[in-house]
Amino acid sequence: MRRVPVVEVGREAEANGMTLTLKRVVNSLAKPRAIVRFDPPSDGRLWTPRLRRDWLGAKAAPAPGQPEGGRWSLTVEYLRGVTPGGSPDGIRVICGPWTFEFEVPDP
């Protein structure tokens, strides 16, 4: 069984007046995840970060015989806020990008 690497990052990035913190990355082959923290606007919307689609694709499954460590980059392209109930009129976007670069140790 392959152990799922968790990388504690703890880096901040600022764009458009918002500071985001990349807390950690979970490099799971089945479901890679990034834990991003931020203080959302207090407008009643539910806010989620939208990552660049390929943020971890090539890094989650290295070529056979290649190390998994190295320099990684993750970009949050924008924050999307929706009103509870999902009304199309209630969608708001805050554009980034917020880019985080960090080292991942070899396993």
N, C-alpha and C positions, 0 to 999 in steps of 0.2 A: 504494500500500500504506500502511495506517495504522500508524504507530509505536505500539507498546504502551507506554503510560506506566507507569513504575515510580516509586512515591512512597516515599521513605525516611522513615519515621515516627519510630521510636525512642522511643515513649512507653510508660510503665508504668502499670498499674492494679492495685489490690489489692482482693481480696474473699475472705472466708472463710479468711484466713491464707495465701493464695497470691498471689504477684505474677506477673503476665503482662506480657510486653513485645511490643508490636506493632512488629516490625522494619520491614516494608515491605508495601505493597499493590501488586499487579500488576493494572491495570485493563484486562484483555483482554476484548473482546466475546465471544470464544469460551469463555474459561475464566478469570473473575476469581479472583484468589487473594489470601489474606492470609497473611503469614509471622508466626506467633505463637510466641514462645519462653517456656518456663517450666521450672522444675526439678520434675519429677514426683515423687510419693511413691515411695519405694524398696520397693514391695511386689510386684514382679514383673509387674505389669500393664503393658499397652501403653496409654498415655494419649494422647488426642486432644482438642483443643478443638472445641466445637460452637458455630458462629456462628449468630446470628439469621438465619433463612432469607432475609430481604430485605436483608441487610447491604449489598449493593452493586447490587442489581437496577436501581434507577432511576438510579443514578449511572454505571453502566457504559455506558449508551446515552442520552446527553442528547438532548433534542428537537432537531430540525434547527435550526441557527442559534444554539443556546444554547452558552455556554462550558462546558467540561468541568471547570473549576476550581471552587473554593469550599470551604465547610466540610463535611467528611464526618464521619460517625460510624459506628463499627463496634462491635458488642457480641458478646462471647463469653458465651453464656448459661450454659454449664457445661463441665466437663471430664469425659470418659468414659474410664474405665479398664476394660479387659477382659483376662482371663487369656489367655495364648497357647493356642490351640485353641478359643477362643470359648465356653467353658462359661457358660451363663446364670447359674450361681451365682457366677461370678467377676467379674460386672459391678459396678463401683462408680462413683458419681457425686459430684463435688464441685461444688456450686452456686455460681454467680457472683451477679450478672453483673459482668463486667469491661467497662467502656465506654471507648472511645478516641475522642477528637475531635481532628481534625487538619485542616490546610489543604492543599488540592490546588491547585497553581498552574495557571493557564490554559496550554493547550499553546502 
